[in-house]
Amino acid sequence: MMREARSTLPSGTSPTLPHHLRPELGGIGFGGAAIGNMYTEVDDDVAEAAVRFAFEQGIRHFDTAPLYGYGLSEERLGKALSGLTGAEVRISTKVGRHISETGGDSQADDGFAVQGRCARFDYSRDGVRRSLESSLRRLRRQAVDTLLVHDVGRKTHGERHDEVLRQVLDEALPTLCDLRRTGACRAIGVGVNEIEVCVELLARADLDVILLAGRYTLLENAAALDLLAEAGRRGVDVIIGGPYNSGLLAATDRPGATYNYRAADASVLARAQRIYDVCAAHGVDVGAAALQFPLAYPAVTSVIIGMRTTDEVRAAIERILTGIPPALWAALRSAGLIHPAAPTP
């Protein structure tokens, strides 16, 4: 099943693409949370221009979710990519939440600057189907390439984790298998921020893809190695999200202030500063190293980068195409910042 699903997913290296598109960009994807007004509002025209520019430059994978702006990200992607077929772009979206009106001007507390909407967890069979139907309307599509169960894990659900995991295994994932079989999606998996739940699900479910955000990065790369090895043994593709660790490694000159969507503590900032110091000594942009590092692991097929403007798209492309001297990777490993078992580009 995995090999069949993978073979139907087009890559950015198709010979039918216009000559100016660069196959090197097949390793990066457009993260749609930012154009869902994550933390701050973005104009429709600005967001849609960023999506179109990314496609024009050769980016072919666009990742979104109903949570991102409570449907706003999907709406903007759908408009910007309308007219393009599934052979031209790969869209991944997610299930596991129901979007509804909050009433009045009340503001949900999920980090999105969108008034009047909220998201509630729903991993039921009917919830999964309703979620996909709504996503397809917003995306203006009959099917998507990849469909992921969103945000499962003990840190996310606390004492309800075991109950939620049972429902995901009994209802959500079997429903995704049915949708995959009927052609509503081409690959299925999970999109999470937690390693442990990926390990649990790999052993118990038929997954094609894991989207793991923030857990295999230049900042933290030891804990996920066993998971990546197991995914590789099982033929499960891994997509890495959050390569900048919520903005900590995004700036060119110094660490950012946030990690895991919260204020970074002193120990995290100190480790990030060491990365900046080593990169500065070798004349390398930290962001370039952060984007390229995860792609060296064989099971990792792409890295998803949050982008909201054409300038951010341009910067990401420059970073992924930047040449990095082998001496930098050796120095980072020598400093204990890259685990001995983690491969480097």
Secondary structure, DSSP 4 states (H G I P E B T S, - for coil): -HHHHHHTS--TT-TTS-TTS-GGGGGEEEE-SGGGTBSS---HHHHHHHHHHHHHHT--EEE--TTTTTTHHHHHHHHHTTT--TTT-EEEEEESEEEEE--TT---SSSB--SSEEEEE--SHHHHHHHHHHHHHHHT-S--SEEEEES-SHHHHGGGHHHHHHHIIIIIHHHHHHHHHHTS-SEEEEEES-HHHHHHHHTTS--SEEEEESSSSSS--STTHHHHHHHHHHT-EEEEE-TTTTTTTTSSSS--SEETTEE--HHHHHHHHHHHHHHHHTT--HHHHHHHSGGGSTTEEEEEEE--SHHHHHHHHHHHH----HHHHHHHHHTTSS-TTS---
